[in-house]
Amino acid sequence: MASEANGGGSRISASGPIVAFILAGKTGSGKSSFIKLVGGKEFGTGEDPVVSGALDSCTTKPTLYIATLASREILLLDTPGFDDSAVGNLEILNEIVASLYMFALQPREINTQGVIFLHDIGETRFAGSQRKTLELLKAMVGEKAMKNVVIGTTMWSSENTPKYNNEVKREREFMTKHWRGIFKTTRIPYEDQNVALEIISDMLARPPCLLLAQEEMLKPPHTCEETTVGKIAIPEGRRELERQRQEFEEEMKRSKEEAAARDEEHRRTQEELVRAMAEDRAKNDEEAKKRDEEWAAREAENQRRHQEVMQNVENENRRTLQEQESRRNEEVRIQKEQQENMWKERNEQEKEEARKRDEEWAAREAENQRRHQEGMKNMEDKSRQELQEQEDRRNREAILQKEESEKMWNKMREQDEQSAKKRDGEWAAREADNKRRHQEAMQNLGEENRRVLQQQENQRINDAKLQREETAKMWKELKEQQVQSLKFQQEQNDKRYKEDCQRRDEDAKRIAEETRLMNDRLMKELETARQPPPPPPQSKGRRCVIC
């Protein structure tokens, strides 16, 4: 029996027939919780059913549980929920039908009491997996046994809430559209054990039934594909396998095309890199040529500017010397004019003083003559003598005054000549000093210009050397970077190509292995289903396989 495959640690008492229930429904509808509420333990291990709070299902294959209710031992066959995969549904269906077939072949009476179909009322829509599960359930149960099918709605909200009212409307809609013809629909509140036990009690009160799949499996050739539910699921599974095979072939074809496209892309990338390197090399050569031309033009401009500066300095020095010479000549002319004016003024002043002295002497002489004529008429001789003495004294005074004037004029002339000679000497010394300073300045300027030119030449040579070194270094670094970039790009492309090839090979191996395992499992199950049933028991007293 299928239950022995799950373990042989549990036993069922020999008294009375065994009652079996089938739990069906979508993943997450609460089948494991229902088994836990009625006290079910896994057959063979005695463990409680695992209830998951996540979205993943805890039940991956049909599992048999045993429970005791009103001193009667019952079997609960927990089935995984049917999903949207036809191949997965076919595997689940094969296991369920095989379990039902083993129930029917047991020598000891095992009554199939019915099917409990659980539905999450929180599902707002009747999805494709639910419709498919209900369709396979009807095909497996058959029209006669539909009266032994109970639908239990789970996951109800609190009463007197808008959400609860919406769930009531949804339940009514499902009962009129999708669940018509089913024995009963019962609400199962969250963890309500009384309701779960009441469902089991109500189904126990009804007569047992033989499901359509069991009836069809008892007839030759005893294969699942000859049953009504098998005729629905198996062609669909085969179509799904064919579709997966075609998808695998298309995937392999796409992988080959993508590999060819990547190889072509890699080749184009290599060509673009080579072309880009050639363009960069030509561009760098052009830039180096432009930089050399710019350096030559800048050097020519610097030389022209230096010549203009030197020419301007020389013109400025010549103009300065001319201005100094003109200023010196103008000062000499002005000084000569001042001396001539001074001499003229002195001569005029001396003439004016001499004229004034002569006038004074004439006036004095006239006064003396008048006095002499008036006062000395009787003293002619004495007066004549005194006049003679005065004349002599006057002559002597005039001679002395004239000599003193000549001495003073000679002295002043000598002083003027000495001053002029001194000024001429100073002007000559200043002119010589100016010439010496101009020569020294010109010499220093020439040396400074030569030094500046030498520095500029050395700087230009050093700059050109540094520029050549930097250009060579830049070219070297650029070439190294390009080589490293090409190497890195080649490594990356090779690595990606190897990874893609490895991934394609792994995917191909995995898909081929999965397809082979799936085909082997399906063929094995089909062969198992095609095997003839075991011979009927020889005596009614033979023990049950699961006992």
C-alpha positions in Angstrom: 0.0 0.0 0.0 1.1 3.5 -0.6 1.0 4.2 3.1 3.7 1.6 3.8 6.0 3.7 1.6 5.7 6.5 4.1 6.9 4.3 7.0 5.8 1.2 8.8 5.9 2.3 12.4 2.1 2.8 12.9 -0.6 0.1 13.0 -4.3 0.1 12.5 -6.5 -2.0 14.6 -8.1 -5.0 13.0 -11.6 -4.4 14.1 -14.0 -2.7 11.6 -13.4 -1.3 8.2 -10.9 1.5 7.6 -12.4 4.8 6.4 -10.3 7.0 4.0 -10.8 10.7 3.2 -9.0 12.6 0.5 -8.0 16.2 1.2 -7.7 18.4 -1.9 -7.4 22.1 -2.6 -4.9 24.8 -3.7 -1.6 25.3 -2.0 -2.2 27.4 1.1 -5.9 26.5 1.5 -5.3 25.0 5.0 -5.2 21.2 4.4 -2.4 20.6 6.9 -4.2 22.8 9.4 -7.3 20.7 9.0 -5.5 17.5 9.6 -3.9 18.9 12.7 -7.4 20.0 14.0 -8.8 16.5 13.7 -5.7 15.0 15.4 -4.1 13.4 12.4 -0.6 11.9 12.7 1.6 10.9 9.8 1.3 7.2 9.0 4.5 5.4 9.8 6.2 8.2 11.8 3.5 9.5 14.1 4.6 13.1 13.5 2.2 16.0 13.4 1.6 17.7 10.0 3.8 20.7 9.3 1.8 23.9 8.9 3.7 26.7 7.1 3.1 30.3 7.6 4.9 31.2 4.4 3.6 31.1 0.8 5.4 27.9 0.0 3.6 24.6 0.4 4.7 22.1 3.1 3.1 19.2 1.1 5.1 18.2 -2.0 3.6 14.7 -2.5 0.5 12.7 -1.3 1.0 11.9 2.3 -1.1 9.5 4.4 -2.2 10.5 8.0 -4.1 8.4 10.6 -6.6 9.8 13.2 -9.1 8.4 15.7 -12.6 9.8 15.8 -15.5 8.2 17.9 -13.4 5.1 18.4 -13.0 4.7 14.6 -9.7 5.0 12.8 -9.7 7.0 9.7 -7.1 7.7 7.0 -6.5 11.1 5.6 -4.7 11.4 2.2 -3.2 14.9 2.0 -2.6 15.8 -1.6 -0.5 18.7 -2.9 -2.3 21.5 -4.6 -2.4 21.5 -8.4 -0.5 24.4 -9.9 -0.3 25.8 -13.5 2.4 23.2 -14.6 0.9 20.4 -16.6 4.0 18.2 -15.9 3.8 18.8 -12.1 0.0 18.1 -12.1 0.6 14.9 -14.0 3.1 13.7 -11.4 0.8 14.5 -8.5 -2.2 12.9 -10.3 -0.2 9.7 -10.9 0.7 9.4 -7.2 -3.0 10.1 -6.1 -4.4 7.6 -8.6 -1.8 5.0 -7.5 -2.8 5.5 -3.9 -6.5 5.2 -4.7 -5.8 2.0 -6.7 -3.9 0.5 -3.8 -6.8 1.3 -1.5 -9.1 -0.6 -3.9 -6.7 -3.6 -4.1 -6.4 -4.1 -0.3 -7.8 -7.5 0.8 -9.1 -5.8 4.0 -12.0 -3.4 3.4 -10.9 0.3 3.1 -13.9 2.4 2.4 -13.3 5.7 0.5 -15.7 7.9 2.4 -15.3 11.0 0.2 -13.3 14.1 -0.7 -12.9 17.2 1.4 -12.0 20.1 -0.9 -10.7 23.2 1.0 -10.8 26.7 -0.6 -9.3 29.9 0.7 -12.2 32.4 0.7 -9.8 35.3 0.7 -9.0 34.5 -3.0 -10.9 37.2 -4.8 -10.8 35.4 -8.2 -11.3 31.8 -9.2 -7.8 31.3 -10.7 -6.7 28.9 -13.4 -5.1 26.5 -10.9 -8.3 26.4 -8.8 -10.4 25.7 -11.9 -7.9 23.0 -13.1 -7.9 21.4 -9.6 -11.7 21.3 -9.6 -11.8 19.9 -13.1 -9.4 17.1 -12.3 -11.2 16.5 -9.0 -14.6 16.0 -10.9 -12.9 13.7 -13.4 -11.3 11.7 -10.7 -14.4 11.4 -8.4 -17.1 10.9 -11.1 -20.7 12.0 -11.2 -21.9 9.3 -8.9 -19.5 10.1 -6.1 -19.9 13.9 -6.3 -22.5 13.6 -3.4 -19.5 12.6 -1.2 -17.6 15.8 -1.9 -17.6 18.5 0.7 -16.1 22.0 0.1 -14.8 23.7 3.2 -14.0 27.4 2.9 -11.1 28.6 5.1 -9.4 31.8 6.1 -12.6 33.7 7.0 -12.4 37.2 8.4 -14.1 38.5 11.6 -17.8 38.8 11.3 -19.7 42.1 10.9 -16.8 43.6 8.9 -16.8 44.9 5.3 -14.3 42.2 4.4 -16.5 39.5 5.9 -19.5 40.7 3.9 -17.4 40.6 0.7 -16.4 37.1 1.5 -20.0 36.0 2.0 -20.9 37.5 -1.4 -17.9 35.7 -3.0 -19.0 32.4 -1.4 -22.5 32.7 -2.8 -21.1 33.5 -6.3 -18.7 30.5 -6.2 -21.6 28.2 -5.1 -23.8 29.3 -8.0 -21.1 29.3 -10.7 -18.3 26.8 -9.9 -19.4 24.5 -7.0 -22.9 23.5 -8.3 -23.7 19.9 -7.8 -21.4 19.3 -4.8 -22.9 17.8 -1.6 -22.2 20.5 0.9 -20.3 23.7 1.5 -19.2 24.5 5.0 -17.4 27.4 6.5 -14.3 26.5 8.6 -13.3 29.5 10.9 -9.7 29.9 11.8 -8.5 26.9 14.0 -12.1 25.8 14.8 -11.8 22.2 15.7 -15.5 21.6 16.3 -16.3 22.5 12.7 -13.6 20.2 11.3 -14.8 17.3 13.4 -18.4 18.0 12.4 -17.4 17.8 8.7 -15.8 14.3 9.4 -18.9 13.2 11.4 -21.3 14.3 8.7 -19.3 12.4 6.0 -19.1 9.3 8.1 -22.9 9.3 8.4 -23.1 8.9 4.6 -22.6 5.6 2.7 -19.1 5.1 1.4 -18.4 5.4 -2.4 -16.0 4.1 -5.0 -14.4 6.9 -7.0 -14.5 6.8 -10.7 -10.7 6.6 -10.9 -10.8 3.5 -8.7 -13.4 1.9 -10.8 -11.5 2.5 -14.0 -8.2 1.4 -12.5 -9.7 -2.0 -11.5 -10.5 -2.7 -15.1 -7.8 -3.8 -17.6 -5.3 -2.5 -18.5 -5.1 -0.9 -15.0 -3.3 2.2 -16.2 -3.8 5.8 -15.2 -3.8 7.0 -18.8 -7.0 4.9 -19.5 -8.9 6.7 -16.8 -11.1 9.7 -17.4 -8.8 11.9 -15.3 -5.7 10.4 -17.0 -7.2 11.1 -20.4 -7.4 14.8 -19.4 -4.1 15.2 -17.6 -1.7 12.8 -19.5 -2.1 14.3 -23.0 -1.7 17.7 -21.5 1.4 16.5 -19.7 2.8 15.1 -23.0 2.0 18.3 -24.7 3.8 20.1 -22.0 6.8 17.8 -22.3 6.8 18.4 -26.1 6.6 22.1 -25.5 9.5 21.9 -23.0 11.5 19.9 -25.5 10.8 22.5 -28.2 11.6 25.3 -25.8 14.9 23.5 -25.0 15.7 23.1 -28.6 14.8 26.8 -29.3 16.9 27.8 -26.2 19.9 25.8 -27.5 19.4 27.4 -31.0 19.2 30.8 -29.4 22.2 30.1 -27.3 24.2 29.1 -30.4 23.0 32.2 -32.2 23.8 34.4 -29.2 27.3 32.7 -29.0 27.8 33.4 -32.7 26.6 37.0 -32.2 28.9 37.4 -29.2 31.8 36.1 -31.3 30.9 38.5 -34.1 30.6 41.3 -31.5 34.0 40.3 -30.0 35.5 40.4 -33.5 34.0 43.8 -34.2 35.2 45.0 -30.9 38.7 43.9 -31.6 38.6 45.6 -35.0 37.2 48.8 -33.5 39.9 48.8 -30.8 42.6 48.4 -33.5 41.0 51.1 -35.6 40.7 53.3 -32.5 44.4 52.8 -31.6 45.4 53.7 -35.2 43.2 56.8 -35.0 44.6 57.8 -31.6 48.2 57.3 -32.9 47.5 59.5 -36.0 45.8 62.0 -33.8 48.7 62.1 -31.4 51.2 62.5 -34.3 49.1 65.4 -35.6 49.0 67.0 -32.2 52.7 66.6 -31.7 53.3 68.2 -35.1 51.0 71.1 -34.2 52.8 71.5 -30.8 56.2 71.6 -32.6 54.8 74.2 -35.0 53.4 76.2 -32.1 56.8 76.0 -30.3 58.6 77.2 -33.5 56.1 80.1 -34.0 56.3 81.0 -30.3 60.2 81.0 -30.5 60.1 83.2 -33.6 57.7 85.5 -31.9 59.9 85.6 -28.8 63.0 86.5 -30.9 61.0 89.2 -32.8 59.8 90.7 -29.5 63.3 90.5 -28.1 64.7 92.4 -31.1 61.9 94.9 -30.8 62.7 95.4 -27.1 66.4 95.8 -27.8 65.6 98.3 -30.6 63.3 100.2 -28.3 65.9 100.2 -25.6 68.6 101.5 -28.0 66.2 104.1 -29.4 65.2 105.1 -25.8 68.9 105.4 -24.8 69.7 107.4 -28.0 66.7 109.7 -27.3 67.8 110.1 -23.7 71.3 111.0 -24.7 70.0 113.5 -27.2 67.7 115.0 -24.7 70.6 115.2 -22.1 72.8 116.8 -24.8 70.1 119.2 -25.8 69.4 120.0 -22.2 73.1 120.5 -21.5 73.5 122.8 -24.5 70.4 124.7 -23.5 71.7 125.1 -20.0 75.1 126.3 -21.4 73.3 128.7 -23.7 71.1 130.0 -20.9 74.1 130.3 -18.6 76.0 132.3 -21.3 73.0 134.5 -21.9 72.8 135.0 -18.1 76.5 135.8 -17.9 76.3 138.2 -20.8 73.2 139.9 -19.4 75.0 140.1 -16.0 78.0 141.6 -17.7 75.8 144.1 -19.6 74.0 145.0 -16.4 77.2 145.4 -14.5 78.7 147.6 -17.3 75.6 149.7 -17.5 75.6 149.9 -13.7 79.2 150.9 -13.6 78.6 153.4 -16.4 75.6 154.8 -14.5 77.6 154.9 -11.3 80.5 156.6 -13.2 78.1 159.0 -14.8 76.6 159.7 -11.4 80.0 160.2 -9.8 81.0 162.4 -12.7 77.8 164.4 -12.3 78.4 164.5 -8.6 82.0 165.6 -9.1 80.8 168.1 -11.8 78.1 169.3 -9.4 80.6 169.5 -6.6 83.1 171.1 -8.9 80.5 173.6 -10.0 79.6 174.2 -6.4 83.2 174.6 -5.5 83.8 176.9 -8.4 80.8 178.9 -7.4 81.9 179.0 -3.8 85.4 179.7 -4.9 84.2 182.5 -7.1 81.9 183.9 -4.4 84.0 183.3 -1.3 87.5 183.5 -2.6 87.6 186.6 -4.7 90.1 188.1 -2.3 91.9 184.9 -1.6 92.6 184.0 -5.1 96.0 182.7 -4.5 95.1 180.7 -1.4 92.0 179.5 -3.1 93.9 178.7 -6.2 96.4 176.7 -4.1 93.6 175.0 -2.2 91.9 174.3 -5.5 95.1 172.9 -6.9 95.4 170.7 -3.9 91.9 169.6 -4.1 92.3 169.0 -7.8 95.4 166.9 -7.1 93.6 165.1 -4.3 90.6 164.5 -6.6 92.9 163.3 -9.4 94.6 161.0 -6.9 91.3 159.8 -5.6 90.0 159.3 -9.2 93.2 157.4 -10.1 92.9 155.3 -6.9 89.2 154.7 -7.5 89.9 153.8 -11.1 92.7 151.4 -10.1 90.4 149.9 -7.5 87.6 149.6 -10.1 90.0 148.0 -12.5 91.3 145.6 -9.8 87.7 144.8 -8.8 86.7 144.2 -12.5 89.8 142.1 -13.1 89.1 140.1 -10.0 85.5 139.7 -11.0 86.6 138.7 -14.5 89.0 136.2 -13.1 86.3 134.8 -10.8 84.0 134.6 -13.7 86.6 132.9 -15.9 87.4 130.5 -13.0 83.7 129.8 -12.5 83.3 129.3 -16.3 86.3 127.0 -16.3 85.0 125.2 -13.2 81.6 124.8 -14.8 83.1 123.6 -18.1 85.2 121.2 -16.1 82.1 120.0 -14.2 80.2 119.8 -17.4 83.0 117.8 -19.0 83.3 115.6 -15.9 79.6 115.2 -15.9 79.6 114.5 -19.6 82.4 112.0 -19.2 80.6 110.4 -16.2 77.4 110.3 -18.2 79.2 108.7 -21.1 80.9 106.3 -18.8 77.6 105.4 -17.1 75.9 105.2 -20.5 78.6 102.8 -21.7 78.4 100.8 -18.5 74.6 100.8 -18.7 74.8 99.7 -22.4 77.4 97.1 -21.5 75.3 95.9 -18.5 72.2 95.9 -20.7 74.0 94.0 -23.4 75.3 91.5 -20.8 71.8 91.3 -19.2 70.2 90.8 -22.7 72.8 88.2 -23.5 72.2 86.5 -20.1 68.4 86.7 -20.6 68.8 85.4 -24.2 71.0 82.6 -22.9 68.5 81.8 -20.1 65.6 81.9 -22.6 67.6 79.7 -24.9 68.5 77.3 -22.1 64.8 77.4 -20.9 63.6 76.8 -24.4 66.1 73.9 -24.8 65.0 72.5 -21.4 61.3 73.0 -22.2 61.8 71.3 -25.5 63.7 68.5 -23.8 61.0 68.2 -21.1 58.3 68.3 -23.8 60.0 65.6 -25.7 60.5 63.6 -22.6 56.9 64.1 -21.5 55.7 63.3 -25.0 57.8 60.2 -25.1 56.6 59.3 -21.6 53.0 60.0 -22.6 53.3 57.9 -25.7 54.9 55.1 -23.6 52.1 55.3 -21.0 49.5 55.6 -23.7 50.9 52.5 -25.5 51.1 50.7 -22.2 47.5 51.7 -21.4 46.4 50.6 -24.8 48.2 47.3 -24.5 46.8 46.8 -21.0 43.3 47.8 -22.2 43.5 45.5 -25.1 44.8 42.7 -22.9 42.2 43.4 -20.2 39.5 43.6 -22.9 40.7 40.4 -24.5 40.8 38.7 -21.1 37.3 40.0 -20.2 36.0 38.9 -23.6 37.6 35.5 -23.3 36.4 35.2 -19.7 32.8 36.1 -20.7 33.0 33.8 -23.7 34.2 30.9 -21.5 31.6 31.7 -18.9 28.8 31.9 -21.5 30.0 28.6 -23.1 30.2 27.0 -19.6 26.8 28.4 -18.6 25.3 27.2 -21.9 26.8 23.8 -21.4 25.6 23.6 -17.8 22.2 24.8 -18.8 22.1 22.3 -21.7 23.3 19.5 -19.4 20.8 20.5 -16.6 17.9 20.8 -19.0 18.8 17.5 -20.7 19.2 15.8 -17.3 15.9 17.2 -16.0 14.2 16.2 -19.3 15.7 12.7 -19.1 14.8 12.3 -15.4 11.3 13.6 -16.1 10.9 11.2 -19.1 12.3 8.3 -17.1 10.0 9.0 -14.1 7.0 9.4 -16.4 7.8 6.3 -18.3 8.4 4.4 -15.1 5.1 5.6 -13.7 3.3 4.7 -16.9 4.9 1.3 -16.9 3.9 0.8 -13.3 0.4 1.9 -14.0 0.3 -0.6 -17.0 1.3 -3.5 -14.8 -1.6 -6.0 -14.1 -3.1 -5.9 -10.7 -1.9 -8.4 -8.1 -3.9 -11.7 -7.8 -6.9 -11.6 -5.6 -6.5 -12.9 -2.1 -7.1 -16.6 -1.4 -8.8 -16.2 2.0 -10.7 -13.4 3.8 -8.6 -14.1 6.9 -5.4 -12.8 5.3 -3.9 -9.8 7.1 -3.9 -6.3 5.5 -0.7 -5.0 4.1 -0.7 -2.0 6.4 -1.6 -4.0 9.5 
